[in-house]
């Protein structure tokens, strides 16, 4: 639910335009023949049932899930006379544009128009993207079928999915026979990764095993990047169906963040909002592929700099249980008596669009925020009964994450992170943030990185080690990012 709202509020300054060149293919109903290239996704079989006028129907697109991490071409079957813009947009429906181009169309009976993608915009295999067509002049129509022939995605019209319709399209991956590169990073330098078979460059389809080994004093806790399955397993297999980057994460000593996913059940959100292991480690600091800083007026969404999933949606009936590597205690020395924090992707609503270049000194908040209350339960031992914060506080509410410090004097962001183990004063309410600048709101955080604070006194416990978040009736659809143990004053 929130992903659709998030896609509509994305600032234009985040939209990355990569120049495409276009080639006109001869009219044909079959998939356009592109020599020496690998077909990625397509819907080109069966009879045409309908032609959709893309000038009069706003937000027209076709969802698709690429197998490859990049594509070289996208083709659509259209007819008419006019100018058309083709966009490839990421993640949520009509999210950030990763490729776009204008094209003159001239066809009375319909033709495949094949758009080259010379810069190979980085995609993530298995995620949902949208091929969007926009008619800027004239009249152009897009061929559609009624048999739902393409099951990984739907046609979209007016921003609404059409489950019984699909547009005719084709996408193509890398040149056949090319090699894919695997990049493995260790973050921080607290261990090693054994790669088998070694080499770094592989023929398409090769399975590569990665095994993380922690150095003395360090513990491995998760993978991120182009991984699937159990990201907390120290040994994983990566299929080389595209260029891949995988990160091994280690920590030293006791981590202030949750380090283990004990269990989870769906339905969680669709990619990239369905990875329970995204809840481990510290809160997200950069989002949208690393192009934006997470801030109290612009929350985490899409993926991080290493294509890691950042947040997870808890739909009704779903749950995730995480564990700390130590007991989180009910410590009277903690600021405001708060013992642990839960981070989501709530945000304060501001006046107009916002980006990293927006001046926080002059960007004004309104009187509202976007929150999706999610219930939290805790316990100490695995066999203990769950104790729920039934009357709140609730996760994915006050206070939105604020990742970096703002330099008010110079009106610029710094690279200094806020403190994710320090709570915001719980006495502050939404009205305290109304009609003030974003810089003033950051000042009210007093160095805290945000998050919803929980006091174990409220549930009568002296310590815990397990936390459960779940989508319940009236408390579902929210997103969770991370958990932290509060540091004493």
C-alpha positions, 0 to 999 in steps of 0.5 A: 500500500505504501509503495504506491504512495511512495512512487507518487511522491518521488521527487523529479530530481531523483529521476535519472534520464539515460539516453536511448537510441531507437530502431524501427523494426518491420511490422510483425506479430512475432517477437522481433528477431535480434541476432546474437542476443538473449531473450529476457521477457516477452508477451508476443503470442496470441491474437490482439484483443484491444488497442489502448490509446496511450495519449488519452489513458494516463499512466499506461505501462506493462510490469515485467520481471527481468531475468538479467541485471541489465537489458540491452533492448526493449520492444513494444508493438504499437501503431499510429502517428505521433511522438512517444516516450518509452520509460523503464521505471523501477520497483513500485509502479511508476517509480524512479525512471532508469531509462527514457527516450522519445521516438517518432511513430508512423504505422497504420497496422502496427509494428514492433518499435525496438529501443536500444539501451546502450547504457544498460541501466542496472536492474535487479533480476526478479524485481518488478519494473514497468515499461511505460509509454507516454504519447506527447503528440499525435495518436498512438495505440499499444496492442493488448491481449486478454489472455493474461499470457505474461504471468510475472506482471500485469498491464497497468492503466491509470496507475491501476493493475489490469490482471486480465490484460497484458501489453505486447512487449519484449525485453532482451539481455546481454549478448549471447555467450558473454561472461558475467562478473561477480564482485564480492565485498566484505563489510567491514574487514572482519572476515573472508569469503571463499568463492567456488569456483574462483575467477570472478568472471563466469559463463551465463548460468554458472552457480557460484558458491560463497562461504563467509568465514569470520575473523577472530573477534568478529561474527558473520550475520548476513549477506546483501546485494544480489542474493536470494534465500536465507541471507543469514546462512554463511554459505550461499549459491549465486546463479550468474544470470547477470553481473552480480555484487554480493556483500558479506557483513560482519560485526565485532563484539555485541551488536547494538542491532538485531543479528538473527532472523529466528522465523518469518511467515508471509505474506510479506511485501513483493520485491524489493519489500519482502526480504525478512533479513533486511531487518538485521543490522543498522537502519538504512542510511541511503536508499533509491540505489544509494542516490538519496539520504534517508531523512525524516521527510524522505524515508527509505525505499527501493534498494540501497547502494549495494542493491540490498533490500532495506525495508520489509512490508508486513501484510495482514497475517505475516510476522517476523521474529528477530533476535539480539546477540545479547539481552536487552535490559530494562535500564533506568540509565537509558535516555527517557527510560527507553530500552529499544528502538524499532525503525520503519519508513514513516515520514513527516509531510513537507511542502513540495518535493524534496531531495538531497539538494533541498535546503532543510533550513527553508523546507517547511513541514506541514501538520501531518505525517505518514505512519502505518502502526505495526504491533510489537511483541517481546520475550526473553527466552525462546520458550517464553510467551510473547508479551505485546505492546497492545496499547502502543507504542507502535512501530512505523510511527513516530519518529521517522528515521534521520540518518545524517547530521545537517549542517545548518550554518552551511546548509549542506548535509554532512557524512556524519551519521546520527545516533541510532541507539539514542531515542527521540524525546517521547514527550514530543508529539506530531504537533511539535513538528507542525509548521517548522522547518526540517532543520528545526525538526532535526534539531528536536531529534537532538542527535538521535537517528529516530525510531519508535522507542519502547520501555520494557516497564510498559510490559513488566519485563526486566530484559528481552532478546526476541522481538516480533513484528506482525501484520494484524487486522487494523495493524498491517501494511507497515514497513520495518527496517531495523531494531536497536538496543538503546545505549545508556546516557 
